[in-house]
Amino acid sequence: VTDTEQNFSDINFDAGVAFQFGAKRQWQVGLVAKNLISKKYKAESNPNSKGETSKTTVNLDTQFRGGVSHTTDWTVIAFDLDLMENEPVAFEEPTQYASIGAELDLMNTFQLRVGYRANLSDADSGVASVGGGFSPFGMNLDIAVLANPSNPQKESGVALELGFYF
């Protein structure tokens, strides 16, 4: 452990509920609560050459998110919303995300996805994503790219996932 690193161990809980409805159970609504036990962690660095220490408090507050989706044999469209503004864990800005996404699934083998996530607490932090999947014979390979449309240098990325199911 260096003078700028501290370790903490703890336990917490998340809980969620979901309900399906409609003639073909094609609609879903859900609610999730994360970090049900709010926590504060206080960290202090070792004194520097001038004898000064740096103190930091990290807060893990309870967060609530709701969502709704519609599913058909070929498509899924979903919308999620943080139900309140989330205070930053440490040095970040507050967030309250609203997300929408859609998937087109061809023959349960090829998937095409698009999405957009907006931070309602910061107008310039939206992220658009596009991706695809290939899932034959009990395996899946997904790839996606994402970027902030107004400032790709601020936030961009690539995701790759390989999975097996049986």
C-alpha positions, 0 to 999 in steps of 0.5 A: 500500500502506497501513501496514496492508497487505502483498502476498505472491505465492506458489504452492501445490498442491491434489490430490484423488482420487475413486472411483465404485462400485456397479452404476450407479456411484451411489456416490462417495468422495473425498479432497482435500488443500489447501495441500500446501506449508505456508506462513508469512507474517510481516507487520509494520506501519509504526511508529505515532506511538509508534514501535511496530510490530505483527507478525502471522504468517499460517499456511497449513497443509495441510488434508485433507477426505473425502467420500461421496455417493450419486446417482440420476436425481433425487437427490444426497445428500452428506457431507463431513468435515474429517479434522483440525482446521484451525488458523486462518489469522490471527485466526479460531477453529479449524475442523473442518467436517462437512457434509451436503446433498441435492438433488432434480433435476426433469427436469434443469431445476429443482433444490431443495437443503438442507444443513447445515454444523457446525463440530465445533470450535465448537458454536455455529457451524452453518449451514443452507442452502436453495436452488434452481436453474433450468437450461434450455437451457445456462444455470443460475441458482442462489440460496441463503440460509444462516444460523446457526439459533441466531444468524442475526446471527452468520452469514447470507447469500445466494448467487446464481450465473449460469452458461452451459454448452455 
